[in-house]
Amino acid sequence: MARTAVRLGPPAAAGGAQPGADPPRGVLGLTRPLVVAGLLCALVALFLLTIAAGSVTIPLDDVVRIVVGGEPARPAWTTIVTDIRLPRAITATLAGAGLGVGGLLMQTLFRNPLADPFILGISAGASLGVALVVLVAGSAGTTLVGGLAVAGNVGVAGAAAAGAAVVTVAVLAVSRRMTSPATVLIIGLMFGYAATAVVSVLVYSGFGRFERIRAFIAWGFGSFGGTTWTQLRVLVPCVLVGLVVAALLTKQLNALLLGDRYAASMGLHVARARTVIVLAASLLAGVVTAFCGPIAFIGVAVPHMARGLLRTSDHRLLVPAVVVVGGIVALTAGLVAQLPGQDATLPLNAVTSLVGAPVVVVILMRLRHASQAVVT
């Protein structure tokens, strides 16, 4: 029985084409700049459509007029856009970008295509941090975060990031003793289940008033619509810091793709790089979870969508692409969940699961085919 040879090495021409070679191409044979331009146009279009659609439909030209500071045909539309829909669209864009980049960091750090903040239990750790602040210490708070009385916007974001960091460090510590990516995922799920169990005990024990418990349960379904401009003052800088750190780590992430020994041979301080990646991923997952609830599947699906569109594993291209694709996916999910023209809304996690679950199935099928290709 013949056996095919597999050669591992650094990505060839990851950042661009070699002199005299054809330009690097993405999906459908289009050059990568055209793919990126198309993604940016789709992001802008979905952003405006998210603002225009709802129980009251606002024409796109009036939406643009309001966004740039003009007067719409009906003055009431200005209040709807500026106070409700524009913060929701900004939140969805930032949440999609943050969760997507957080998933990319986790997949590179653990070298596991199914790793993301939700599957590894990081979002559950963030939820535990929020629960401790909201249900145990929330009685002294005066600020509302998605309907929850907490000690303040910075407090709930910090608690969520701390909870996410604790779970991430625990999974990372255990993963160093494991060789199987599937085992790492299972351990992450177990940490997530443990954190969720503690949250359930806090809810069942009746910590806090009934209104806080009910609001916390509603928050657990996920939503982009509960964020105000005051909360965006915390969400925006925190997500931007995480995205900037990820952009500055692209060379380190490319080196880690091929293993710790290869990265160390290139002069990379592996332990320091892992620590920074953990902090960045925890910040992104924690702050998004704090303000939007635990959102599933965006973190695992978006990085693979970006890789498929650009056909590259170079993080210098993937990080900005994931930011754009994450915003597109989150805006689309939020738009579907809002049920334009209806007063009712769907749970956001139900919509993201419909998008992410097929992507996970495709990834598993590809992994199975790849493992079979090693042996003929």
Secondary structure, 3 states (H helix, E strand, C coil): CCECCCCCCCCCCCCCCCCCCCCCECHHHCEHHHHHHHHHHHHHHHHHHHHHCCCCCCCHHHHHHHHCCCCCCCHHHHHHHHHHHHHHHHHHHHHHHHHHHHHHHHHHHHCCCCCCCCCCCHHHHHHHHHHHHHHHCHHHCCEEECCEEECCHHHHHHHHHHHHHHHHHHHHHHHCCCCCHHHHHHHHHHHHHHHHHHHHHHHHCCCCCHHHHHHHHHHCCCCCCCCCHHHHHHHHHHHHHHHHHHHHCHHHHHHHCCCHHHHHHCCCCHHHHHHHHHHHHHHHHHHHHHHHCCCCCHHHHHHHHHHHHHCCCCHHHHHHHHHHHHHHHHHHHHHHHHCCCCCCCCCHHHHHHHHHHHHHHHHHHHHHHHHHHCEC
